[in-house]
Amino acid sequence: MSDTQNSPETASGSSQSWYQGISGYQWLVLFVCSAGWMFDIFEGQVFVASMRDAMPQLLGGVSADHPLVAEWNNYSFASFLIGGAVGGVYFGWLSDRWGRSKTMIITILFYSAFTCVTALATQPWHMVVLRFLVAMGVGGEWAVASAMVSEVMPKRSRPVMSSIFHASSVGGTLLAAAVGYFILAAKPWGDTTWKLGFLIGVIPALLILVIRWKMREPDQWKKAQEVAAQDKSMATGKIADLFNARNLRATLVGVTLATIGLVTFWGCHIYGKNALLRHAQATALVAENIPANAAKDIKAVAFKKHAEAIKKAEMTSMTLNTVGGGLGLVLFGWFATRLGRRGAFVFYHLGAAVMVAVLFLWLIPKGASGTALAIALPIFGFLTLGMHAGYAVYFPELYPTRLRGTGTGFCFNMGRIGSAIYLLAVAKLGWSPEQTALYMVPIYILGIIVALMGPETRGQELPE
């Protein structure tokens, strides 16, 4: 590829800015797909916000730091990841065969209904099963929506629009953090307040009305259906075609990048919320004149006395981490336009490896001040989450229209399988969150190598 082709202006396909000339319908598609993905993330993160409240109760009233709580929470995470893989592959395939907007309706209904039903859970295994079902809709919606955004937007706008789409996930995490801060911490329903957070999960179902009323199938998808009707070899949604000579490299790179991103998300990004949590716990011990090396049951008394302050510190950490992550997601498109898709992935993976070491090897264990932690958390979030927008930018560019939903869903969601295996291993090995996070550093380095092995798609039209 020549230097002219690689320039940012040419790579975007026009001298116009990314936002110029975008129609009202294109903005609507971005809004609906982003809202669906935002609520996707809320349905997942509301569990993260409430897991130290819900699982202890489901286990019969044990303390939040009881080993069984961490073990069952990891089972729930693993179940969520496997459900996302199943739903992402299935609904991605269905969107290639049946249509983007029609399939999106099913996925949103799926995750809304089963999140609401989670409020009825009474046993730990209920949570594990329901997390699987919620995740089927979550994984499916992302696969469908990312393909739709890519197909509706012009080439010059696609990287930024896809990054904005994926960055909407931040809104879901912030909603979950708000539920934790204002509702779970206040406990209006006592020990069963966690149920209220899951009941709120029915709200996204209202998006179905907008999709039915306004959304239509992309022209590229319609054209692919016409071609498939005339040529059986061009049938849509053939999973086997992801592994033919043309697509094998893309599929292997895509699945591996997603696996690395999802393993590191669950292995360290979500534990950014522990930074101010640990600081608040240490403060509570000082306030109660309890030494840091005291027995767990003694410390548990102090933590319970200061439970509201500790919960709010945890949610503040989650918010700072998420705000930084949102900026990292939005800016992936900017980096991808200037550095190329591969260059952007390298930048984020390298930065993440450094920040994970700084936070979990130095700041948290050395008892850094709340101010230092509050400054570090947005940077940590920016670098550990930002590359995820790359999956929405990059994966749809790897496959022709007839395989776009299938391939995009397969790459992103098969990554959940590796994450699930990892979390099940962590549950059995009993690693602490901080220990788990540090083991992510070499995995980020591996991400750099994998990114450099992928095809560069900057400045190219979507494959037909």
Secondary structure, 3 states (H helix, E strand, C coil): CCHHHHCHHHHCCCCCCCCCCCCHHHHHHHHHHHHHHHHHHHHHHHHHHHHHHHHHHHCCCCCCCCHHHHHHHHHHHHHHHHHHHHHHHHHHHHHHHHCHHHHHHHHHHHHHHHHHHHHHCCCHHHHHHHHHHHHHHHHHHHHHHHHHHHHHCCCCCHHHHHHHHHHCHHHHHHHHHHHHHHHHCCCCCHHHCHHHHHHHHHHHHHHHHHHHHHCCCCHHHHHHHHHHHHCHHHCCCCHHHHHCCCCHHHHHHHHHHHHHHHHHHHHCHHHHHHHHHHHHHHHHHHHCCCCCCCCHHHHHHHHHHCHHHHHHHHHHHHHHHHHHHHHHHHHHHHHHHHHHHHHHHHHHHHHHHHHHHHHHHHHCCCCCCHHHHHHHHHHHHHHHHHHHHHHHHHHHHHCCHHHHHHHHHHHHHHHHHHHHHHHHHHHHHCCCHHHHHHCCHHHHHHHHHHHHHCCCCCCCCCCC
